[in-house]
Amino acid sequence: METLQYLSPMGWKAIEIAVTLIVLAILFRWSGVIRYIPNDRLGILEKLWSFRGSVDNGFIALYGEAGFQPEVVRGGLHFFMPFQYAMHRANLVTIPQGQIGYVFARDGEPLPPTQTLASNVDADDFQDVRGFLTKGGQKGPQRKILREGTYAINLAQFIVLTAQSTYAVNLNASEQGLFADMSTLISERSGFEPVVIHDAEDLIGVVTIHDGPALPDGEIIAPTVANNPKDPNFHNNFQDPEKFLNAGGYRGRQLQVLADGSYFLNRIFATVELVEKTIIDVGTVGVVVSYTGRRSADISGQSYRHGELVETGARGVWSTPLLPGKYAFNTYAGNIIIVPTTNFVLKWTKEQFGEHRLDENLSEVSLITKDAFEPVLPLSVVVHIDYMKAPLVVQRFGDIKRLVEQTLDPMVSAYFKNIAQTKTLIELLQERSEIQRKSGDEMREKFNSYSLELQEVLIGTPRANNGQNSIEQILIQLRERQIAVEKVETYKLQEAAAVQERTLREKQALAEQQAKITTSALTIEISENEGKAQLARTRQQAETIQVTAKAEAEKVRLAGLGEADRIKAVALADAERIKATGLADAQKVRAIGLAEAEATEKKVAAFGGPDYQLHSQVLMRFAEAIENGRLPLVPQIQVGGAGGEKGAANGLVEMMLSMLVADRLGRPASPAAVPAPIEQQ
């Protein structure tokens, strides 16, 4: 205060000027006459007053009224009427690469009750607020989404949600909470990123549309619409909601699915559930039971009344099964029942089941035999289903497991129960093979009536129920009986073996003596050959002696005759002188000749004749051979021919004796006893 008292009037003047300038500067600042906007931002104008008054309808002042203006202010210096505008600076909306932005409109036409999202058929430019509103743009969440890029959007009219932030001019705290919740919902649906289905994951996308007309009564799946790229309303897998709805698409779960690829979908308009592809392995087929499609006539025929069999694409059981492969099948629109086409085994065995587990609820068949035993029978049945008949099986029974448990199990059990009632336990055990063969033949026709092919019936060994031992006792008796039978057979074989062994030993002994027998036989044969040779020589000598004797006799006779003739001639010459003497001499000579001839004849007769003499010499030589060779007179072992031949049974000695006796009796010897000439030996 003391300092102010010493100021001159000039000082006070300067202070007044400075204060005035400061006040003017503050007023200039507050007036908003000049505004600067950076190039990476924009300004949203809010008109504070206007001679046209306030906005009557809506939120944006399209006609110069007080309120938020539709146009935005871009970068640079801008001049305005003092104290008329408030400037809200905001960032440009930026959508990163590969992401999605969602737009909400504060102003526009209200949504009808049947519409969830705002239509963007005509009003599709969010950077032109005036055009958006004048073309009938609707308020609320928009069907159109923003792809990657930078946008100069009036954030008083539009709120843009991205994964990083929410672009908006905040008006109140409750609105901020609402958009925060919306952003959270979109994040939970992974809506800020495109739907990406990788081929390696073997997944498909089942789409559910949340906007559009509701499905007709009785329909649970929306049909496929405008899926052809040549269609003017081709929506490219729900990425263009307006074209999808214009093509007649319905809200709800869609029949069309998303295959491998990337899809930029408005996740408020459409949600996607990833499910696995349907894989039909080799050895199986898939029978489709469709829950949707056109109504079609039953093609199974009038004689087959077990449900409807329809063409592919119609509602019902498809007549053509799906062959092995991968299929992008919408499992909400139908069910694929896997049917094995290779042989599969159904086991009626406790705690055992086949590869397909169709028989996991089966157990052994309880039987009652003819003799009141109660065994259980484990068995297996090999079944085959023709892949073209698989739809008939599904049409009739629903699925294969239901067929097994509700039809095959009671049928097979009843069949073997009936068989067991006609057999005793022992017959059931001993005739298992025949029962197995017969059951296969008889049950095959029954299986054919169910469109099944029975390949084989395999029966196990009946066994007792838990806690029973009567069957085991029967089996013990059978085993003991079999052991006794085997012993009898063993004894028979041992007896036959003993006989065979005795025969073998006899033959071995005979073989051991065979050398001696051969030697003896050869010795006998040599002796016989020597005897025959001696006999031939003796016979030749006898013939020589006989011929000599005859020659001598003839010589003597001829000599006598010659002498007689000479004497006669002399006597005749001497005339009758010595007739008597000559006659006497002739008689003498004749008597001498006759005597000599008779003597010679008697000498030969004394030797038994020529043959006897020959036989005697042969016997003498044979006796000498036996004596010199020290051979037994009768061989210990005789080797002869057949018993029916008499000559073959006689020995050499017997032959000689026979010849002698025959000669003595004056009978001819038997032809078998006369040795053959030497030339025939």
Buried (B, 14 or more C-beta within 10 A) or exposed (E): EEEEEEEEEEEEEEEEEEEEEEEEEEEEEEBBBEBEBEEEBBBBBBBEEBEEEEBEEBBBBBEEBBBBBBEBBBBEEBEBEEEBBEBBBBEBBBBEEEBBBBBBBBBBBEBEEEBBBBBBBEBBEBEBBBBBBEBEBBBBBBBBBBEEEEBBBBBBBBBBBBBEEBBBBEEEEEBEEEBEEBBEEBBEBBBBBBBEBEEEEBBBBBBBBBBBBEBEEEEEBBBBBBEEEEEEBBBEBBBBBBBBBBBEBBBBBBBBBBBBEEBBBBBBBBBBEEBEBBBBEEBBBBBBBBBBBEEBEBEBEEEBEEBBBBBEEBBBBBBEBBEBEEBBBBBBBBBBBBBBBEEBBBBBBEEBBBEBEBBBEBBBBBBEBEEEBBBBBBBBBBBBBBBEBBBBBBBBBBBBBEBBBEBBBEEBBEBBBEBBEEBBBBBBBEBBEEBBEEBBEEBBEBBEEBBBBBBBBEBBEBBBEEEEEBBEEBBEEBEEEEEEEEEEEEEEEEEEEEEEEEEEEEEEEEEEEEEEBEEBBEEBEEBBEBBBEBBBBBBEBBEEBBEEBEEEBEEBBEEBEEBBEEBBEEBEEEEEEBEEEBEEBBEEBBEEBEEBBEEBEEEBEEBBBBBBBBBBBBBEBBEEBBEEEEBEEEBEEEEEEEEEEEEEBBBBBEBBBBBBEBBEEEEEBBEBBBBEEEEEE
